[in-house]
């Protein structure tokens, strides 16, 4: 009857719990521990608020959470409230499923200027993550430069361009909705170091830009390779490039009251220029050429006026004291999910920020199968020590005065968020941890 702790309650964590149930059934005791009082990680605070169909996967995780042998332990910060070594004394296996909640640094001169944000922070702001609720971006006018050629950059550009009415049915938090509605941005630039054939954007998300009330997605025809070259692309990417070609019809198009969304290819961030008030006023970019799919700087620098910069260039896992960390890769140091005896990692914490939400399922199953093999081997050798399990964790929590939030508490928080929602929204999230905790009673 293994006792397993999973640190992190996002997709990777719940898929790992699901895998453990498949292997051990009701015999396993699984505790899912999260720093926040609320579960679901990336689903709650990373997926775009206007993509409710994607967020619906949380219903699958809830089915796992309501199983008799799975327990949610929220409002517990592993590494601060409880050390990883203490946790390892309680459980037969500890699985780190903490994702990659930090931004990869832009690392160019001026990147500390005001109104320059990473996507983890900016997306967290409009999704109501407590760490970023007070971000306070200035959207009062000018050009927003969104750096990146993946779906996160598309999400950010789309959210900035939407009208208030277009957020109906979404769970964007009120403070972000009001700020975006009052915003006066007159241009959005999506900036990429590589060319159209190297984008990571999916056709569905690209196509959404064409249906926004006030957005005009524009691509310069001169930036696109010959159409015949599209044949070498894999089908999904080919569809994305076809969508970019459709946007060339808008090249040079301007309409009063509408926001151009300009795709700028082969332009690498070089420096950010702050103004007298410390806020960004422009971005310098270096033109690149593509050599075997890689961007090579040409030395040609040009300037793009900018009042807001959002960098969507990747994420990093947050280190935990006493856990080996690969600083270059921005994730825990591991071999196929194995960190050290009894300690494992899954999802983005294992492989870095790559793949879709569904990619975490086979990843979680593979790591849990490794855990099962390791436990079986240790038991056969008589080297499987007795652990205190949940009782040990609960004793630690009591001794340290932790206010652990259970899944029933979360359901009461969720109900309160539903009750306080706008008429056209499924919920209004609490953005302060104290308010979440108070809502459970």
Number of C-alpha atoms within 10 A of each C-alpha: 10 17 19 25 29 27 26 29 32 25 29 35 31 28 27 31 29 24 21 25 20 14 14 13 13 15 13 18 22 28 24 25 28 27 21 22 24 25 29 22 23 20 20 20 23 23 19 24 24 18 13 15 8 13 18 11 15 17 10 13 20 14 11 18 22 13 13 10 17 22 20 25 27 23 21 20 17 20 17 11 15 16 14 18 15 14 19 21 18 22 26 23 25 24 29 29 31 30 29 24 22 16 20 18 15 21 11 11 13 18 22 16 19 19 22 25 23 23 28 25 21 24 24 23 25 26 25 27 25 18 13 18 20 13 15 13 17 17 20 15 15 17 24 25 27 27 26 25 24 20 18 25 23 22 23 21 21 21 21 21 27 19 18 12 10 13 16 15 17 17 25 25 23 16 16 20 19 12 17 22 15 14 16 17 21 18 19 27 21 23 23 26 26 24 21 25 18 19 18 15 20 18 18 13 16 22 17 12 21 16 11 17 14 17 23 24 27 24 23 18 16 8 15 18 14 9 10 7 11 18 9 10 13 9 11 14 20 19 18 22 25 14 17 22 20 17 23 18 14 18 16 11 11 12 10 7 10 16 23 24 25 21 20 22 24 20 25 22 20 19 19 25 19 21 13 7 9 13 20 23 22 21 22 19 23 19 21 22 17 15 9 7 11 13 19 18 17 11 10 10 16 12 14 15 16 26 24 27 27 24 26 29 20 22 23 23 26 17 18 17 13 10 16 14 19 13 12 7 14 24 25 28 21 19 12 15 25 19 19 12 13 17 21 26 32 35 30 26 29 28 23 19 19 12 11 8 16 12 15 23 20 16 22 27 21 16 23 27 16 16 24 16 12 16 19 14 13 13 12 10 9 9 11 14 11 10 16 16 21 18 11 16 20 16 12 17 16 12 9 11 10 15 14 20 21 19 19 13 21 21 14 16 23 19 14 19 17 15 13 14 16 15 10 12 16 18 21 20 24 22 19 15 16 11 12 24 21 10 18 18 9
